[in-house]
Amino acid sequence: MAASAACRRALLTFVLLLGPAILGAQSAGPSVSALQDSLSKLDEAVYRAPKSAAAWYQLALLKLELDRRGAAVKASMHQGDGESWRHGAFTALARSLAADSTYSPAAGTLESLVIASDQSELEPAVQRAVRVATTTRSGRDAWLALARMQRTLGHPDSIIPALVRYERAGGDSGIADLEAARALSALGHPDSAVARYEAGAAHTDSASRRLYRADIGWVATPAELASFDSTSAAGLGEWIRNFWRRRDVTALRPEGERLAEQLRRWNYVRDHFRIVGRAEGTQFSDGPGANAPSADPALTEATDVGNNLGALGALAPDAYSLVEGGRRILDDRGVVYMRHGEPDNRVSWPSGSLGNNEHGCVVANESWQYVLPTGNLLVHFCASRRLGSTAATTLVPMLPLYHDLVESRGALDPRYAYLAAQLQDLALRSKLSKQGAQLNAMGAAGGDSYNSSLTDLGLLVRPEDAAAMQESGRRQLTTALHTDTYVQRYESSLKPVVQLYAVGEPGPSARLLIVFAIPGDRLKAETRPGVTGVIYPLSIRTIAVGPTGLDVLRRDTTRFFRVADTLKAGSWLNGLLELPLPTGQHDVRVLFTQPDGPAAAAAGRDAMTAGAPGRLALSDLVSGRQGAGLVWAHGGDPVPLNPLDTYSRASAMELYYDLTGLVPGKSYRTTIELANTLAISRGDAVRVSFDDKATAPAQHVRRSLDLKTLKGGQYRLVLTVEDVATGTKVSRERTVNVRE
């Protein structure tokens, strides 16, 4: 017994000397192999002295160093198979405090780890150790660690009491308020959550300022982040309130709603898109072992197809919201969700008979569609070995060309339906089955190699079609990661057809035209004493947002339309609203509602301007049709409109635009091009060009376009005006819908 006790004392002395020595110089310490050898000795020491708090503590420090170095995890006496070094460090710290609850070094390290990380799985022993620290140390970090532990465990009702104790112990009130705001949101109190958030923003120190920066970093532009960084502490509260107010304006929402949604989304993504399990070792760095592939056998042959375009790379260096404690915590789905919220449609395709050792998109795939006022946004996610998960975690610009996978997205984008039709051909399907190994090799290349291979799949589809889809996917992916939205949702949609035009000369005469048509059966009619027929009240909220993000035009208008009888299905309520358009470039949003009605709809356009003073400029192209029932009385010259924005081949399209910045007497060449928007279409294009001499500095131009030669479909109309002498060009474009 005496000899055994002496041995334990000797080993403990060795441990206490070894730990500081190997961890003293992290940047130039011993090699990973030396650390692994030390780990074996520490395991033996802990085995022989299991009640030594110091021994367990040194073991935890060594595992944290191995984690920092990106060392491959090896199962050992006190390291379970499949668990990360960090997980093992948490366990060792818990064992240290179980041996001695007053051992401050272990308690302090555990508190720091819990505070700095978003550890999703804390074993009961670790949870007990965190709670013990609050009774034995009672410091502010202990209470903050408890609050964050309750957050990751999904106990929002236990967070706020811990934060109260944290503040009483001298904690940062900005941190407490931000954490409390998130807890209140999780508990279903959005108004209180917004109030706490804004209260914390008004009194931030360096630590809480970093947290608020990370929070706005989910949606902020680089310019906004730079503005945040240059704002003084005294002005930061107002800056943050204005930051969220600008987004309320953009979304046509009451003040505070966008911030409340931000807090809701923050809680949601941590419940659904947090990186857990094997991927918890994924590091936010380019050092050795960073983003090391998982050993998950289901993904042995999978590829990180989204690595080059994934959210982390696209948002760097301002991707701080993706990481906590130096490591990535959320996958790409969380990034898109934080920016755009719940998608309108989610579609996935199970691999079926295809093996799980194939392309990452076959292992798991999911597509999200957002129906936005500015058009549809479609993004794709696939499994990624880099994140060590069989979930669809990583953004990709385009899905691989498997027939069933492509066909499953046909309802989201008609181009996928067309590609599926090509792949359906029996001969091509035969080639696909015979050359599966070649296709899988392309898919396994990953990143740019995979992306470029899509354009070489001539044996499957036309290369130009695949290339067009690939480029469209890249644009959609970029839009998803660099914009944010919060679309209004109502019980039902009015489903209007809306056209927004910026017309007139730059300056006081510039006008915003809102042309709309609303299906009659979507509207609720009113009857009034003494009034013949029925009344349809319609409220229109218009907001133009300037470069600062604050509104430069906000107008609430209610129109009352009187008609002879109730509008039936197939009939439309048409209207025009004309408003002054301030000088400059603006994002315009329009909301249509009926007073006390359940239905609504929003529309919008970004970067609207009537032109630029002093140089050649074009207004928007206003299209119309004779007999469509709506006319713009423009300076005594009636301009026909087309509220339904659809033309038959038998009709002519009347085109109006303002051309400014002209030099009288100079020649200008006008080119008009109409081409089918689907890259897969051939022969559906018209191009005409003609020269004119300018008679005035500004001209109101009317043109008539014959559509008889076009097939049914959607067309891209591009009008270009060129100064013949200098080659200076200006262009405007719009889509034209033609039916047979």
ZAMARGU-4260 file (C-alpha; in steps of 0.2 Angstrom, whole numbers, plus 5000, padded with zeros to 4 digits):
<rodrens>
0) 5000/5000/5000 | 5014/5012/5005 | 5023/5008/4988 | 5007/5011/4978 | 5004/5027/4987
5) 5022/5032/4983 | 5020/5028/4965 | 5004/5038/4964 | 5013/5053/4971 | 5027/5051/4959
10) 5015/5050/4944 | 5005/5065/4950 | 5021/5075/4952 | 5026/5070/4934 | 5008/5075/4928
15) 5009/5092/4937 | 5026/5095/4929 | 5022/5088/4912 | 5006/5098/4909 | 5013/5116/4910
20) 5028/5111/4900 | 5019/5104/4885 | 5006/5117/4885 | 5017/5132/4889 | 5021/5138/4871
25) 5007/5134/4860 | 5014/5141/4844 | 5030/5132/4845 | 5027/5118/4857 | 5031/5099/4855
30) 5025/5089/4840 | 5008/5081/4839 | 5017/5064/4840 | 5025/5070/4856 | 5009/5076/4863
35) 5001/5059/4859 | 5015/5050/4869 | 5012/5062/4883 | 4993/5058/4882 | 4997/5039/4885
40) 5007/5044/4901 | 4993/5055/4907 | 4981/5042/4904 | 4991/5030/4915 | 4993/5043/4928
45) 4975/5047/4929 | 4971/5028/4930 | 4982/5026/4945 | 4976/5042/4953 | 4958/5044/4948
50) 4953/5055/4963 | 4966/5068/4958 | 4958/5084/4952 | 4974/5091/4946 | 4978/5075/4935
55) 4961/5076/4927 | 4964/5094/4924 | 4980/5092/4915 | 4973/5078/4904 | 4959/5090/4899
60) 4972/5103/4894 | 4982/5091/4884 | 4966/5086/4874 | 4962/5104/4871 | 4980/5107/4864
65) 4978/5091/4853 | 4961/5099/4847 | 4969/5116/4843 | 4983/5107/4833 | 4970/5097/4823
70) 4977/5081/4828 | 4968/5065/4822 | 4957/5058/4836 | 4962/5041/4843 | 4953/5031/4855
75) 4962/5028/4872 | 4959/5024/4890 | 4950/5040/4893 | 4945/5044/4875 | 4929/5036/4868
80) 4929/5030/4850 | 4921/5043/4839 | 4921/5058/4851 | 4931/5073/4848 | 4946/5080/4858
85) 4935/5094/4864 | 4922/5082/4870 | 4935/5072/4879 | 4941/5088/4887 | 4924/5092/4894
90) 4923/5075/4902 | 4940/5077/4910 | 4936/5094/4917 | 4920/5086/4924 | 4929/5072/4932
95) 4942/5085/4939 | 4928/5094/4948 | 4919/5078/4953 | 4935/5074/4962 | 4937/5092/4970
100) 4922/5104/4967 | 4933/5118/4974 | 4947/5115/4961 | 4948/5133/4953 | 4959/5129/4938
105) 4947/5116/4931 | 4931/5126/4936 | 4938/5142/4927 | 4943/5132/4911 | 4926/5124/4910
110) 4917/5140/4912 | 4928/5148/4898 | 4924/5133/4887 | 4905/5134/4890 | 4905/5153/4888
115) 4915/5153/4872 | 4907/5138/4863 | 4890/5132/4857 | 4893/5114/4863 | 4877/5105/4859
120) 4879/5089/4869 | 4884/5091/4887 | 4884/5075/4897 | 4875/5075/4914 | 4892/5075/4922
125) 4897/5091/4913 | 4881/5099/4917 | 4883/5095/4936 | 4901/5102/4935 | 4894/5119/4928
130) 4881/5120/4942 | 4894/5116/4955 | 4905/5130/4949 | 4891/5142/4953 | 4890/5137/4971
135) 4908/5135/4974 | 4915/5151/4965 | 4899/5162/4963 | 4908/5173/4950 | 4900/5181/4935
140) 4908/5169/4923 | 4901/5154/4932 | 4883/5162/4931 | 4886/5166/4912 | 4892/5148/4909
145) 4876/5142/4917 | 4865/5153/4907 | 4874/5148/4891 | 4873/5129/4896 | 4854/5131/4898
150) 4853/5139/4881 | 4861/5125/4873 | 4851/5112/4882 | 4835/5121/4877 | 4829/5128/4894
155) 4826/5146/4890 | 4815/5148/4906 | 4831/5144/4916 | 4842/5157/4907 | 4835/5173/4914
160) 4838/5169/4932 | 4856/5164/4929 | 4858/5181/4919 | 4851/5191/4934 | 4864/5183/4945
165) 4877/5186/4932 | 4873/5205/4932 | 4873/5205/4951 | 4890/5198/4951 | 4897/5212/4940
170) 4893/5205/4923 | 4892/5215/4907 | 4874/5221/4906 | 4875/5222/4886 | 4879/5203/4886
175) 4865/5199/4899 | 4852/5209/4889 | 4856/5201/4872 | 4856/5183/4880 | 4839/5188/4889
180) 4832/5194/4872 | 4835/5177/4864 | 4828/5168/4879 | 4812/5179/4879 | 4810/5176/4860
185) 4811/5157/4863 | 4798/5159/4877 | 4786/5167/4865 | 4788/5186/4870 | 4794/5195/4855
190) 4790/5213/4861 | 4799/5210/4877 | 4814/5202/4868 | 4815/5217/4856 | 4815/5229/4871
195) 4829/5219/4880 | 4839/5218/4864 | 4839/5237/4861 | 4842/5241/4880 | 4858/5230/4878
200) 4864/5239/4863 | 4863/5256/4871 | 4876/5251/4884 | 4889/5239/4876 | 4907/5237/4881
205) 4920/5229/4871 | 4914/5211/4875 | 4895/5214/4871 | 4900/5225/4856 | 4908/5210/4848
210) 4892/5200/4851 | 4881/5213/4844 | 4892/5214/4829 | 4891/5195/4826 | 4872/5196/4827
215) 4870/5210/4814 | 4884/5201/4804 | 4871/5188/4799 | 4863/5201/4787 | 4874/5216/4787
220) 4883/5222/4771 | 4901/5225/4772 | 4897/5244/4771 | 4886/5242/4786 | 4899/5232/4796
225) 4912/5246/4792 | 4899/5259/4799 | 4896/5249/4814 | 4915/5248/4818 | 4917/5267/4816
230) 4902/5271/4827 | 4907/5277/4845 | 4900/5267/4860 | 4889/5282/4864 | 4880/5281/4847
235) 4880/5262/4845 | 4862/5260/4853 | 4854/5272/4840 | 4865/5264/4826 | 4858/5247/4830
240) 4840/5253/4831 | 4841/5261/4814 | 4850/5246/4807 | 4834/5235/4811 | 4822/5250/4807
245) 4829/5251/4789 | 4824/5232/4787 | 4807/5236/4794 | 4805/5249/4781 | 4812/5237/4767
250) 4800/5224/4772 | 4785/5236/4774 | 4783/5231/4792 | 4779/5240/4808 | 4794/5245/4818
255) 4802/5231/4828 | 4796/5216/4818 | 4812/5213/4808 | 4822/5212/4825 | 4809/5200/4833
260) 4811/5189/4817 | 4830/5190/4819 | 4829/5183/4837 | 4817/5170/4832 | 4828/5164/4817
265) 4843/5164/4829 | 4835/5151/4840 | 4828/5141/4826 | 4844/5138/4817 | 4852/5132/4833
270) 4839/5119/4835 | 4839/5113/4817 | 4856/5117/4809 | 4869/5116/4822 | 4885/5106/4817
275) 4886/5091/4830 | 4894/5074/4832 | 4909/5071/4821 | 4908/5088/4813 | 4911/5097/4830
280) 4930/5096/4826 | 4928/5107/4811 | 4939/5122/4814 | 4938/5140/4807 | 4955/5141/4801
285) 4967/5136/4787 | 4979/5127/4799 | 4984/5109/4800 | 4968/5098/4802 | 4956/5112/4799
290) 4940/5106/4791 | 4948/5088/4791 | 4936/5075/4783 | 4926/5064/4794 | 4929/5046/4795
295) 4910/5043/4793 | 4909/5027/4781 | 4893/5033/4773 | 4903/5048/4766 | 4919/5039/4761
300) 4917/5043/4743 | 4906/5059/4745 | 4913/5076/4741 | 4912/5093/4748 | 4904/5100/4732
305) 4900/5117/4740 | 4917/5120/4748 | 4922/5134/4735 | 4905/5142/4736 | 4899/5138/4753
310) 4893/5151/4765 | 4910/5152/4775 | 4920/5156/4760 | 4907/5168/4753 | 4905/5178/4768
315) 4923/5179/4774 | 4931/5188/4782 | 4915/5194/4791 | 4908/5176/4794 | 4910/5178/4813
320) 4892/5173/4816 | 4896/5156/4809 | 4909/5152/4823 | 4910/5152/4842 | 4925/5148/4852
325) 4936/5147/4836 | 4925/5133/4827 | 4911/5133/4815 | 4894/5129/4823 | 4881/5131/4809
330) 4880/5123/4792 | 4875/5133/4776 | 4856/5130/4779 | 4857/5141/4795 | 4866/5155/4785
335) 4852/5155/4772 | 4838/5154/4785 | 4845/5168/4795 | 4845/5179/4780 | 4828/5174/4772
340) 4818/5164/4785 | 4807/5149/4782 | 4807/5145/4763 | 4790/5144/4754 | 4794/5127/4747
345) 4807/5113/4752 | 4810/5098/4741 | 4822/5084/4743 | 4825/5067/4734 | 4829/5051/4742
350) 4843/5041/4734 | 4832/5026/4732 | 4842/5012/4723 | 4858/5022/4721 | 4871/5018/4734
355) 4876/5030/4748 | 4894/5030/4743 | 4891/5040/4728 | 4890/5059/4725 | 4887/5070/4741
360) 4871/5076/4733 | 4865/5058/4732 | 4869/5055/4750 | 4857/5070/4755 | 4850/5084/4745
365) 4837/5098/4748 | 4832/5113/4738 | 4823/5129/4746 | 4813/5141/4736 | 4808/5158/4742
370) 4794/5167/4733 | 4800/5186/4734 | 4792/5202/4727 | 4807/5203/4716 | 4806/5185/4709
375) 4809/5167/4715 | 4825/5163/4724 | 4831/5145/4723 | 4846/5137/4732 | 4852/5119/4734
380) 4861/5110/4748 | 4870/5093/4747 | 4879/5082/4760 | 4897/5087/4763 | 4910/5075/4770
385) 4920/5091/4776 | 4906/5094/4789 | 4905/5076/4793 | 4886/5074/4791 | 4874/5064/4781
390) 4862/5079/4781 | 4861/5092/4766 | 4872/5104/4774 | 4882/5113/4760 | 4877/5125/4747
395) 4880/5120/4729 | 4876/5130/4713 | 4868/5116/4704 | 4862/5098/4707 | 4871/5084/4698
400) 4862/5077/4682 | 4853/5062/4689 | 4836/5061/4680 | 4826/5058/4696 | 4835/5071/4706
405) 4833/5084/4692 | 4815/5079/4689 | 4811/5081/4708 | 4815/5100/4706 | 4804/5103/4690
410) 4790/5111/4700 | 4802/5124/4707 | 4810/5129/4691 | 4804/5124/4673 | 4822/5123/4667
415) 4824/5107/4678 | 4809/5099/4671 | 4816/5102/4653 | 4833/5095/4658 | 4824/5080/4665
420) 4815/5078/4649 | 4831/5077/4640 | 4838/5064/4652 | 4822/5054/4650 | 4827/5049/4632
425) 4830/5030/4632 | 4846/5031/4623 | 4853/5044/4635 | 4847/5034/4650 | 4856/5019/4643
430) 4872/5029/4642 | 4870/5036/4659 | 4869/5018/4666 | 4884/5012/4656 | 4894/5027/4661
435) 4889/5028/4679 | 4907/5026/4685 | 4913/5041/4674 | 4899/5052/4681 | 4903/5047/4699
440) 4921/5051/4696 | 4916/5068/4690 | 4905/5071/4705 | 4919/5065/4717 | 4931/5078/4711
445) 4922/5092/4721 | 4923/5110/4720 | 4927/5118/4704 | 4932/5102/4696 | 4914/5096/4698
450) 4907/5112/4693 | 4917/5113/4677 | 4912/5095/4673 | 4894/5099/4672 | 4897/5109/4656
455) 4906/5094/4648 | 4891/5082/4650 | 4886/5083/4632 | 4882/5065/4632 | 4868/5069/4644
460) 4861/5086/4640 | 4867/5101/4628 | 4882/5109/4636 | 4875/5126/4634 | 4860/5121/4644
465) 4870/5115/4659 | 4881/5130/4658 | 4867/5142/4659 | 4859/5132/4673 | 4876/5132/4682
470) 4878/5151/4680 | 4860/5154/4686 | 4863/5144/4701 | 4879/5154/4705 | 4869/5170/4704
475) 4855/5163/4715 | 4868/5157/4728 | 4877/5174/4728 | 4860/5183/4730 | 4855/5171/4745
480) 4871/5175/4754 | 4872/5194/4751 | 4854/5199/4753 | 4841/5197/4767 | 4822/5197/4767
485) 4807/5196/4778 | 4792/5194/4766 | 4775/5198/4772 | 4764/5183/4775 | 4745/5184/4776
490) 4730/5172/4777 | 4729/5173/4758 | 4736/5182/4744 | 4728/5195/4733 | 4739/5188/4719
495) 4741/5205/4710 | 4751/5208/4694 | 4762/5223/4698 | 4773/5233/4686 | 4784/5247/4694
500) 4791/5260/4682 | 4803/5275/4685 | 4800/5288/4672 | 4802/5306/4668 | 4818/5317/4668
505) 4830/5316/4682 | 4824/5329/4695 | 4807/5335/4701 | 4798/5328/4686 | 4803/5310/4689
510) 4788/5299/4693 | 4785/5282/4700 | 4771/5272/4691 | 4763/5258/4700 | 4752/5248/4688
515) 4742/5234/4695 | 4729/5221/4692 | 4720/5211/4706 | 4709/5196/4703 | 4691/5201/4707
520) 4687/5185/4716 | 4702/5189/4728 | 4694/5205/4734 | 4680/5208/4747 | 4666/5220/4741
525) 4656/5233/4752 | 4639/5240/4749 | 4635/5258/4755 | 4618/5266/4757 | 4614/5277/4742
530) 4628/5271/4732 | 4625/5261/4716 | 4634/5245/4713 | 4648/5239/4725 | 4664/5247/4733
535) 4681/5239/4733 | 4692/5248/4746 | 4711/5245/4742 | 4725/5251/4753 | 4742/5254/4745
540) 4758/5257/4756 | 4773/5263/4746 | 4790/5265/4753 | 4806/5270/4743 | 4822/5266/4752
545) 4837/5277/4748 | 4856/5273/4749 | 4856/5275/4768 | 4843/5262/4770 | 4830/5274/4777
550) 4814/5278/4768 | 4814/5293/4757 | 4796/5291/4752 | 4783/5283/4762 | 4765/5285/4756
555) 4749/5276/4762 | 4735/5278/4750 | 4717/5271/4751 | 4707/5270/4735 | 4689/5266/4733
560) 4684/5257/4717 | 4666/5257/4712 | 4659/5244/4700 | 4642/5239/4694 | 4642/5222/4702
565) 4653/5210/4712 | 4668/5205/4702 | 4669/5186/4698 | 4683/5174/4694 | 4691/5179/4678
570) 4688/5198/4680 | 4701/5210/4687 | 4702/5226/4696 | 4715/5237/4687 | 4723/5253/4694
575) 4737/5265/4692 | 4746/5275/4706 | 4758/5289/4701 | 4770/5296/4714 | 4784/5308/4714
580) 4801/5299/4714 | 4815/5307/4724 | 4832/5310/4715 | 4844/5296/4717 | 4843/5277/4716
585) 4830/5268/4727 | 4823/5251/4732 | 4804/5252/4731 | 4792/5241/4740 | 4773/5241/4738
590) 4760/5232/4749 | 4742/5230/4744 | 4729/5226/4758 | 4710/5228/4761 | 4705/5237/4777
595) 4702/5223/4790 | 4704/5210/4776 | 4714/5194/4778 | 4722/5195/4761 | 4737/5205/4755
600) 4752/5205/4743 | 4768/5214/4741 | 4779/5218/4726 | 4795/5227/4724 | 4810/5232/4713
605) 4828/5237/4718 | 4839/5251/4712 | 4825/5261/4703 | 4830/5277/4696 | 4823/5288/4682
610) 4841/5292/4675 | 4856/5302/4679 | 4857/5321/4676 | 4869/5327/4664 | 4873/5312/4654
615) 4864/5300/4642 | 4850/5291/4651 | 4835/5280/4648 | 4820/5278/4659 | 4811/5262/4662
620) 4802/5254/4647 | 4783/5256/4650 | 4774/5243/4640 | 4756/5244/4635 | 4742/5238/4624
625) 4728/5247/4615 | 4712/5242/4622 | 4719/5235/4638 | 4707/5247/4648 | 4720/5258/4657
630) 4729/5273/4651 | 4742/5285/4659 | 4738/5303/4656 | 4755/5309/4653 | 4756/5328/4649
635) 4740/5327/4638 | 4747/5312/4629 | 4738/5296/4634 | 4750/5282/4636 | 4742/5264/4635
640) 4746/5252/4649 | 4744/5234/4651 | 4739/5229/4669 | 4740/5210/4665 | 4757/5212/4657
645) 4753/5198/4645 | 4752/5200/4626 | 4745/5189/4612 | 4754/5186/4596 | 4740/5195/4587
650) 4742/5211/4597 | 4756/5225/4596 | 4766/5230/4611 | 4766/5249/4614 | 4782/5255/4621
655) 4786/5271/4630 | 4802/5278/4637 | 4811/5294/4642 | 4828/5297/4634 | 4838/5311/4642
660) 4855/5319/4641 | 4854/5320/4622 | 4864/5333/4611 | 4852/5340/4598 | 4858/5336/4580
665) 4868/5321/4585 | 4864/5304/4579 | 4859/5290/4591 | 4857/5272/4586 | 4842/5262/4595
670) 4843/5243/4595 | 4828/5233/4601 | 4831/5214/4605 | 4818/5201/4610 | 4824/5184/4615
675) 4816/5169/4624 | 4822/5169/4642 | 4825/5150/4642 | 4842/5146/4636 | 4835/5129/4629
680) 4824/5138/4616 | 4831/5142/4599 | 4825/5153/4585 | 4813/5164/4596 | 4822/5180/4594
685) 4820/5197/4585 | 4832/5211/4583 | 4830/5228/4575 | 4841/5243/4574 | 4839/5261/4567
690) 4847/5278/4568 | 4838/5295/4573 | 4845/5313/4576 | 4841/5321/4592 | 4829/5336/4591
695) 4830/5341/4610 | 4840/5337/4626 | 4825/5326/4632 | 4813/5316/4621 | 4797/5306/4626
700) 4798/5291/4614 | 4784/5280/4608 | 4787/5264/4599 | 4776/5250/4593 | 4782/5232/4592
705) 4774/5218/4581 | 4774/5201/4591 | 4767/5191/4577 | 4783/5181/4573 | 4786/5176/4591
710) 4780/5160/4599 | 4772/5159/4616 | 4783/5161/4631 | 4793/5173/4641 | 4805/5185/4632
715) 4819/5197/4638 | 4817/5214/4630 | 4833/5224/4629 | 4833/5242/4622 | 4850/5250/4619
720) 4853/5268/4614 | 4871/5272/4607 | 4879/5289/4604 | 4885/5285/4586 | 4900/5297/4587
725) 4907/5292/4604 | 4900/5274/4606 | 4892/5278/4623 | 4878/5266/4627 | 4864/5265/4639
730) 4852/5250/4640 | 4836/5245/4649 | 4827/5228/4649 | 4811/5220/4655 | 4802/5204/4652
735) 4788/5202/4640 | 4775/5188/4642 | 4768/5181/4625 | 4754/5169/4624 | 4749/5159/4608
</rodrens>
